[in-house]
Amino acid sequence: MRRLERQLPWPHTIPAQQLRRLVIQELAHEAPLLRWAITAVVVDSSGDRCLQVEAVVEG
């Protein structure tokens, strides 16, 4: 098992209800996901959003 930390952009076109699908899509190429969590949401001065994601994957 190994631990990952990623920052993923959160487009304004994606509502919060679809974040699960977004995170799984973005992390699917890493390795089989065992567990993941959004640990922070950062909004910069221009209004762009970014998700801080931590995950545990096989390998």
N, C-alpha and C positions, 0 to 999 in steps of 0.2 A: 504494500500500500504506500501511496505517497500523497502528500498534501500540496494543493495548488492555491495560489492567490491570483486573481485576475481582476482587472478593471474593464468593465464592458460598457460601451455607450448604450444609453437608454433613449432611443428615438422618441420624439413627441407623438409619433403616430401609433405607438404601442401603449395600450392602457395597462394599468397595474395587474389586471386579471390575466394578462397574457405573458407576464414576466417568467413564469415557470417554463413555458415553451421556449422563450428567448434564451434563457440561461442554459437549458438542456441542449438546444441547437448549437450554441456557441462553444460549449464544452465537450460536445460529442466526439470531436476529433482527438481529444487528449488521450482517453482510455475509458474503459467502462466506469461510469460514475457510481460510486457507492453512496455518497452523501454530499449535499451541497447546501450552502446558506448564503443569502444576501446579508452582509454584515454592515453595510453602510450605503447611503445614497448621497452623492455629492452633486451640488448644483453650482456651476460657476457663474460669474457675473453676467455672462451673456445669456444665461438660462439653460445652457446645455446640461444634460444630466448624465451621470456615470454611476454604475453599480459597482460596489466592491463585493466580490464573490470569493468565498472560500469553499474548497471542495476536497474530498478524499476520493482518489481513484485507484483502481487496481494497477499493480506494476511497480 
